[in-house]
Amino acid sequence: MSYDPIRELKHHNEKSLKMFNADGFDLFTKKNGFTRYALPGRASLPGALKYHWRLDRYRYGYKRRPSMDHAVIFRNPVTGVNMLVFHPYINPHLSVSDALQEIKAGLQEWAEKRGLKVEVYDPSFSWYYPGQTALVVISRQNYQIQVG
């Protein structure tokens, strides 16, 4: 999989998004040492998170990965850590805590079957349409993410 410099993603987002929190993006990427990124595809996601696609299909049947709004795979080239990050819209008809629980519940089973960890953060941590989207991080079980 090919990773591009993080500055290209930031530049693109600043130009194309009406609501982009550049400070939140910078804080997240710097705290975690992410300097490279890739956009996830069917083949790249298993490789980046180190689970095997064919074995995954054999074990669980062909099931699409969860829907991911504004998804990016971030890479720290020093540690080799990759994390899938995306920003789903929160349900405006629920309280924020209930909306975050709803998002996590929809991802938990998918991630656990693959030995992955799901973390769902408050909309204040999202840099895509802050306040309207949550920040979701999917990683290997032993990785620690730093937000805020």
N, C-alpha and C positions, 0 to 999 in steps of 0.2 A: 504494500500500500504506500502511496506517495503522500507525504505531508508537506504542507506549504507553510511559509513564515506567518506567524500570528498577526503581524502588522497588516498583512493583506486583508485578512478577515475584518479587522477593526476598521480599516479604511473603507472597505465595501459597506459595512454596516452604517458607518457614519454618513455615507453618501446616500444610501438607499432607504434607510428607516427613519420614519418621522419621530419615533420615540425610541431612542437608543441611549442607555446609560453607560457612556464611555468610562466613567470613573469606576462603576461597579465591575465592568468588564476587565479593566486594567488591574483592579484589586484582586479579582479572582485569578486571573492568569499569572500575575506576579507571585502571589502567595503560594501557588502550587507549582511554580516553575514551568508553566506551559509556554512554550515558545513556538510550537508547531500545531497545525490543525489539519483535519481532513473532513470532508463531508461523508456521512455514513451511507453505504449502499448495502445491498443484500450480502455481497461477498466480503466487504471490508469490516462489517461490524463484528462477526465472529473472530476474525483474525486480530482485530484491535483489542478485544476483550478476552482473547485467548480461550474461546470455546470452539469446538469443531462443528462446522455447519452440517456436514453429512451425518455425523453422529447425532447431532441435535435433531435433525429431521427423522432419523431412524427411531430415536427414543420417544419423541413427542409428536410425531406426525408433522405434516407440513402446516405450520401455523405461523402466520405473519408476525413479525415483531410488533410490539405496541406502536400505536400511532405516535409520531414524534414531531412536534412543531419546533421549527428553528433548531434542528439538531446539528451538533458538531462533535467530532471526536477530537479531544485535546490530547497532546502528547508532551511529556516532559522527557527530552532526549537524554538527560543526565541519569535519571532513575529508570527510564524505560516505562514509566507509568502512563497508561492511556485511560481516559475516562470519557464516557458518552455523556454529553450534557444537552438537555433540551428544555424548552419553555412552553409547556401546555397552557392554554387559556383556562383560567379558573371559572367554575360555574357561578355566574352572578346571582343565582337563586339560592345559593347556600352561604352559610357563614364561611369565612376564610378557613378556619380549622376543619370544618366538614368538607370543604372543597379539596383541601390538601389530603385529607384521609381518603377521599374518593379517588384521587389521582394515584395515591400509593397503593390502594387496594387493587386497582386495575393492573398494576405492574408487578406486584409482589410475587405472585405465583410464577409468572414468566421468568423473573429474575432468579428466584430461588432454585428452580429446576436446573438452571445453568450455572449455579454456584456464584451468582452475582449478587451484589448489594444495591438496594435502591434507597436513595436519600431524597426527600422532597422538602424544599425550603420555602419559606415565606415569600410572597410576591415582592417584598422589598429587596430581596437579593437578586431578582431577575433583571437582566440588562435589556431584554427584549420587551418592550411595552410594559415597563415597571408598573406594578399595581394591578395589572390585568392578567399577568402570567406568573406561574410558579417557576422555580428553578429546580430541575430534576437532575440528579447525578446518578449514573449507573456505573459501577466499578467492580473490580474483584473484591472479595470479602476482606482482604487484609489491607486495603488501601485506605488511607485517611485523607479526607478532603478538607480544605480550609475555605470557609466563606466568611465574608464580612469582616 
